Amino acid sequence: MRAALSGVDHSDPGAVWRALGAAGIVKALYPDGVQPDPRRLSVLLTELDARCPLGVTLSVCVQVATVLPLLAGAAGPAERVRRGMLRGETVVALAVTDAGGSGSDLLDAATRVKLGDDGAVLDGGKDWITNATSCDAALVLARHREARHFTSFCWVLVPAGAPGVTVGSAGRAFAGSGVGHLRFAGVALGPDAVLGRPGRALAGFARQVGVERVAGALWARAMCHRMLVGLHDWLRRRPAGAGALWDRPAVRERYARCLVAVHQLDALCAPLLDAPAAVPSAVTGMLLKVSAAETVDRVATEAVRLRGADAFRDGGEAQLRTEAAMFGIAGGATGAMLAGIADHADELAGAVT
């Protein structure tokens, strides 16, 4: 991993992706050919977090945790795109959240595809899409039936350069992630642009989003450990009175509470690291999602408070805290996750074994 990334511009997501593909690291994530191995995924995300801006790691994470598994088993153009991704030669954006809609309520998504015998036509828009401004293609969740039902959706693979596709940047946040907004106006597609059988997209995505939540938790724990190591070193070197900030009991207590939170996240992740694939149960995925979001927020917030003005240096904890707020939004907002966890109260609050 380190050799593959040596000499690569870590702020360039394309260069990082190409290096990972050329070294066989992307392909090696999938020993079963479909789902990522959780321990290998953890190693990848830890190494990327240590070297790359958050946005670059995000660009890779979405592709390896969600896009590549969703493309597994596809034929035709989708299979060629997947092979290109494994080599690091092709970038694919996952376009799920509808423009003007909520990512937590996909049944109301309005992006539509009209299916015909000789092709399909796509209309609509997707907002806040990772890799939107840098992708070669987008994997788009689109409605093919009007009924508000989970069987009313399909996946459509859309070339970024197809007539009718326009892309706009979402701004300066998450540098390196290529986050942007996609618009589709009468985009004509061939019949092989639709992946799998129409009506199964949401079911497949619901299963795969659990893997995305595992990836998010593994990344979050790496980020938190990195922040705590740096903070500990800084506190021990920062003069305060006759000693250092680390000598003050109140500072040590605040730091220790962060350690406890991070090790609780570690404990949630530990059973998954030795699993054959990173596919958790629905409730485990939600627990991981909430724990990751709350732990990152706690550690980053405390790091900013303890470091003070130093946290506002370029690439410091203040900037990281702002961008890391995505852990509580992307892939399912914390409030929605807590509502789902409450639905499993009988199971989770049951007898201790």
Buried (B, 14 or more C-beta within 10 A) or exposed (E): BEEBBEEBEBBBBBBBBBBBBEBEBBBBBBEEEBBBBBBBBBBBBBBBBBBBBBBBBBBBBBBBBBBBBBBBEBEEBBBEBBEBBBBBBBBBBBBBBBBEBEBBEBEEBEBBBEBEEEBBBBBBBBBBBBBBBBBBBBBBBBBBBEEEEBBBBBBBBBBBEBEBBEBEEBEEBBBBBBBBBBBBEEBEBEEBBBBBEBBBBBEBBEBBBBBBBBBBBBBBBBBBBBBBEBBBEBBEEBEEEEEBBBEBEEBEEBBEEBBEBBBEBBEBBEEBBEBEBBBBEBBBBBBBBBBBBBBBBBBBBBBBEBBEEBBEEEEBBBBBBBBBBBBBBBBBBBEBBEEBBEEBEEEEEEEEE
